[in-house]
Amino acid sequence: MTEATGLSRIYLEPGDLVFSLEQAEIATILGSCIAVVLYSSKHQVGTICHAMLPYNIRPQERPERKDFKYVDSAIHYMVARFDAHRIKRHNLIAKVFGGADVLRAATNVRLKSVGQQNIESALAVLGSYRLRIVASDVGGDRGRKLVFFPHTGQVFLKRLSKSLREI
């Protein structure tokens, strides 16, 4: 977990999370992974995670370790950080990105993809907190590049070209 200070430029790695009280520019690249943004315009505070898998099946095994690679664990932690700063949940908005089926074209697999499972997990956990989702760009077969500004809540998105091509 990274806490941003000053005007920082941060690259968000898979399995990581940034909670920022300061101005920052946070960039990440998503395929089947999910990025969830939570933001309070009243407090100009934001957070973003880059989660790789839908559910942490062993959340109590090592409670001191933060498993941000899991969508559910990351969102629970993000909400807890706002709680710790006494920012009320009704002041929060959510944005969800990613969950592409980047390998479906290559494998022709009909099972539910990791990307789809990540999307469903994010929506379920955000719904359990009754957080309002104001923007999303999920699914599809293309990755995404995101740039997030936690002090404004702005997210800029660019869809990437297909990663696999038939030659």
Protein Blocks (a to p, Z undefined) as FASTA:
>chain_A
ZZdehjddddddehiacddfbdcddddddfkbccdddddfklopacddddfbfbdcblml
mmmbccfkbmklmmmmmmmmmmmnopafklpccddeejiafklmmnopabdcfklmmmmm
mmmmmmmnopacfbdceehjbdcdddddfknopacddddddfbdcZZ
